[in-house]
Structures are given as structure tokens and as C-alpha cells.
Amino acid sequence: MDAEQVALISLIVSVIVLAAIGGVRFASRLGIPGLLFYLGLGLLLGEDGPGGIVFNDAELATALGYLGLVIILAEGGLTTRTSAVRPVIVPATLLATVGVAFSILLVALPVYWLTGMGLGTAVLIAAVLAPTDAAAVFTVARGLRLPARLQTLIEAESGLNDAPVVVLVVLLSTTGHELPAWLIPIVVVAELVGGVVVGALVGLLSRWLLPRLALPASGLYPVAIIALLMLAYGLAALLHTSGFAAVYVVALIMAASPLPHRRAVLGFIEGLAWAVQIGLFVMLGLLAVPSRLGEAVGIAMLVGGLLLLVARPLSVLVSLGGFMRSGWLTRVTRTAPMPWQWVAFTSWAGLRGAVPIIFATIPLSSGHSDGPLIFDVTLLLVILLTVLQAPTMPILGHRLGLVRTEQVRELTVEVAPLDSIRAAILHLEIHAGSRVAGAYVSELPLPAGAVVSLVIRGDETLAPDRSTRIKAGDRLLLVTTVQAREATEKALESVSRGGRLAGWNPGSPQE
């Protein structure tokens, strides 16, 4: 490849990416995730479209899909508040395990009985379509202003249910015929648990290491975090455990840790996740053969009806029924009860996206006799279900009274370590509606070793004193010693929750 060819490829890629980014606005007006637009772009560029590009390397698509899914799961975990995950971890885990198992059974058995296809193929189709897609869920749910616990439940489910499904699909596509049926769920659970353990260990390493790194540039911290996430995935995969579970656990632990330069890290990860999603959907569109899709329409309609009207609602009801109102699971797990509206919305919010299509490339790349059929059915259903579900989720949310007209953003703290003087700078943004707005600087219950050094108000920079009153839209810069940093963050969180009188509460971090 010479320099001219490199220039041509760069031009083509840049035009595709710019077209994909521009298409997001058009797609969002229709209430459709922009990711579906990227898939259409790939179809247009493919061998049956005007682009005429021939791409049939399913094995490469699977490998790239795995790496892309690592980034998507990492972005979801890093942008999730651990304090919000704890109250929903049990129901989310049930949705990702028991719910997935029920969904597979309720789709596979009727398809096997009604179509006469092999049981293994029916189970594979049901399995690749069982998990919800993290990217699609994050894109749609975070724009609806849902109750925080419900939104976190849906997002946590999408982050957790990839891990058991990919293990099952790989087993069925390669060695499943060599294993007794009773052994397959045991292997799935063992790999899932192993992935969680690996993720916890790497997460603890990250929590210890990152605040102690003295890197010469803030841009190196996102690179270090990506390397740690890839370390978790690679280590888990080599140990034959779930790499996806490991990545999501590491990301959640990192989110709960004092990440240096958090804003820069999250901005980098978010941009990288979008780039990955664009690339994945365009690639999967290239891999598809539209002229072959007609043969899969009948089975796709049957599977889609079963999934949308039977499997998803019943699997959600089985997983969450014990948490409705004062169900028995709420008492056993000490989880707050859920209204029936949450269960109804969750049953409709099972969005599919790149994840099922990536999983469908596994039997395609492994040479499974029905690999093309599984891929085509999955591709058709991802398109149909996304077009049907994504635009109607806001309507359902309003009808159920779940969409809030206003949403107060969380208080965010940005950490920049000053390693040479054993100090750190905390950067706070006071959003409209924040309970910090209206408090005086002297009312912040800061521990010894922390001080508000600057208040940035519009184009004006103020050196505050005790009588300076904090306003919505202000940005505060605090300097704190390394020893007092954690206590300072807890103090600021207490003000975010309890307002200006938080310092007078007995549980204040000031004491």
C-alpha cells in the first residue's frame, strides 16, 4: 500500500464517519438510535448496495466486535454511579441470568416445534437475541429522564447480560455438541463467576494504582485506564472466564474510585465508544447480504413476535415479580419495592443493537451449517425491533407517568493530582437545581486541609471569602491535601444531598 492509497482510504473513512455523525441528528428526530443509521450506511456500502464493497470475513468481524463491546461496556460502567447500582444489583442480575434463560426457552422451544429446524439452531437464534444492547439502551434511556433507579436497572441489565450469553453462544457454536446438556449451564455460571472475580481483582489494582500515578500529561490517564480494562479482558479470557463480566466490574469499581482527571477520562471514553459503535455498525452492515435476507423474513417475524409479546414480558415478570410492591424478594434481599409501571416499562425497554449481531457472527465464523440463517434473522430483528421499540419508549414512559419533566443533574467532582506537593485540585460544576446553589462558602463542611480557592462565574473569576454565596452555574476550584481528598469529596456529596445545612447533620463527613 503506497501513500496515495493511504490518502484515498483516509478520505473515504473520514467521509463515512462525518456522514454517520451527521445522520445522528436526523435519526434522533425520528426517535431512532443513530446506531441504526450506521447500520444502514454499512448496507449501502456493502456488496449489494451502491458502494459494492465486498466484506465476508466473519471471523475478523467477531474479533473486532469483541473489542468494540469491551469499550461499550467500559463506557457504560464508568458513567454509572456505584451508589445507584447497589439498590438494583439483585434485580438487574436476575434479569441478566434468570430472565435471559427464560427468554431463550420461551423463544427456542416454539420455534423448534413450529418450524422443524434443529433444536441447536433454534436455541442459538434465541440466545443471540436474548441480551439487550448496552449502546442502544444508554442512548435511548439517558434521554428520557426516567426515575434514577429504573434507569440504572435497565442499564445495569444491559451491561450484565452480555457475559452469560456470549459464553453460551460460543459453547453451542463450537463445543456444545460435545458437552452434556446439564453441564452447559454449569460452565456458563462458572465462567461468569470467574470473570467477576478477575474483574474485582483488576478493579482493586486500578483503585490503588491510578491515584498514585504521576503521569506527565492528563491525556495519558485515559490511555492507562483503557490498558487496565484490556488487561482485565485479556486475563479473564486466557483463564477461560468471562472477559465481558470482568470489564464491566472493573469499570464499575473505577467509577466508584477517585479517578484522576475524571472529566477528561469520561470524555475520551465516550468519544471512543461512539467511534467504536459507528465502526461496528458500518462493519456489520458490510457483512450483511441484503439479497439473502428474504429467506429469513418468515422465521424473523415468528421469533420477533415471540420475543416481544411472550418471552421478554414473561422473563421480566419472573425476574422482577418478587420485587413488585412488597413482594417476598424485597424482604429477602432488602431491596426497595418496584411499582408495576417499572416492570411494564422494563419489559418493553429490551432494546437490541450491535450486541446480538456481533454474537450472531460467532456461529457464522465457526462454520455452523445454519450460521448465515442465524445472522440474517438477527439482523432483520435488530432493525425491526429498534424501529418499533425505540420511538415508542418515550410514549410508554409518559403514559405510565415515569418521565420526569425536570431532572437535577448530579454533582460532579473532577480530580487533578498534584503529585509533587501531595495535593489535588477538585473542580465542581454547580448545575441548575443543585442543592449546593444558595449555600455560602463558609457553610461547606470541608475537612481540615481543604479550601475553596476560586469561584468561576461566567467570565469572572472570584477569590472567595466566607461570605461568598454559591450560585447555579458557578464552577468551584478546591485545593486539598491528598490525605483530606476523600473526606472532602464525601463532604461535597453530603451538601449535594442535604443542601446547605448538611454540615449540621450528625452524619456529616466533617465529624
HELIX and SHEET records of a PDB file:
HELIX    1   1 ALA A    3  ARG A   29  1                                  27    
HELIX    2   2 GLY A   34  LEU A   45  1                                  12    
HELIX    3   3 ALA A   58  LEU A   78  1                                  21    
HELIX    4   4 THR A   82  VAL A   85  1                                   4    
HELIX    5   5 ARG A   86  VAL A   88  5                                   3    
HELIX    6   6 ILE A   89  LEU A   94  1                                   6    
HELIX    7   7 LEU A   95  GLY A   99  3                                   5    
HELIX    8   8 VAL A  100  THR A  115  1                                  16    
HELIX    9   9 LEU A  119  VAL A  128  1                                  10    
HELIX   10  10 ALA A  134  ALA A  141  1                                   8    
HELIX   11  11 ALA A  148  LEU A  160  1                                  13    
HELIX   12  12 ASP A  162  VAL A  170  1                                   9    
HELIX   13  13 LEU A  171  THR A  175  3                                   5    
HELIX   14  14 GLY A  176  GLU A  178  5                                   3    
HELIX   15  15 LEU A  183  LEU A  209  1                                  27    
HELIX   16  16 LEU A  210  ARG A  212  5                                   3    
HELIX   17  17 LEU A  220  LEU A  238  1                                  19    
HELIX   18  18 GLY A  243  ALA A  255  1                                  13    
HELIX   19  19 ARG A  262  LEU A  287  1                                  26    
HELIX   20  20 PRO A  290  ALA A  296  5                                   7    
HELIX   21  21 VAL A  297  LEU A  306  1                                  10    
HELIX   22  22 LEU A  307  ALA A  311  3                                   5    
HELIX   23  23 ARG A  312  LEU A  320  1                                   9    
HELIX   24  24 GLY A  321  PHE A  323  5                                   3    
HELIX   25  25 TRP A  328  THR A  333  1                                   6    
HELIX   26  26 TRP A  340  TRP A  348  1                                   9    
HELIX   27  27 ALA A  354  SER A  365  1                                  12    
HELIX   28  28 GLY A  371  ARG A  399  1                                  29    
HELIX   29  29 ASP A  419  ILE A  421  5                                   3    
HELIX   30  30 VAL A  441  GLU A  443  5                                   3    
HELIX   31  31 VAL A  482  GLY A  498  1                                  17    
HELIX   32  32 GLY A  499  TRP A  504  5                                   6    
SHEET    1   A 5 THR A 412  LEU A 418  0                                        
SHEET    2   A 5 ALA A 423  GLU A 429 -1                                        
SHEET    3   A 5 ARG A 475  THR A 481 -1                                        
SHEET    4   A 5 ALA A 450  ARG A 457 -1                                        
SHEET    5   A 5 GLU A 460  LEU A 462 -1                                        
END                                                                             
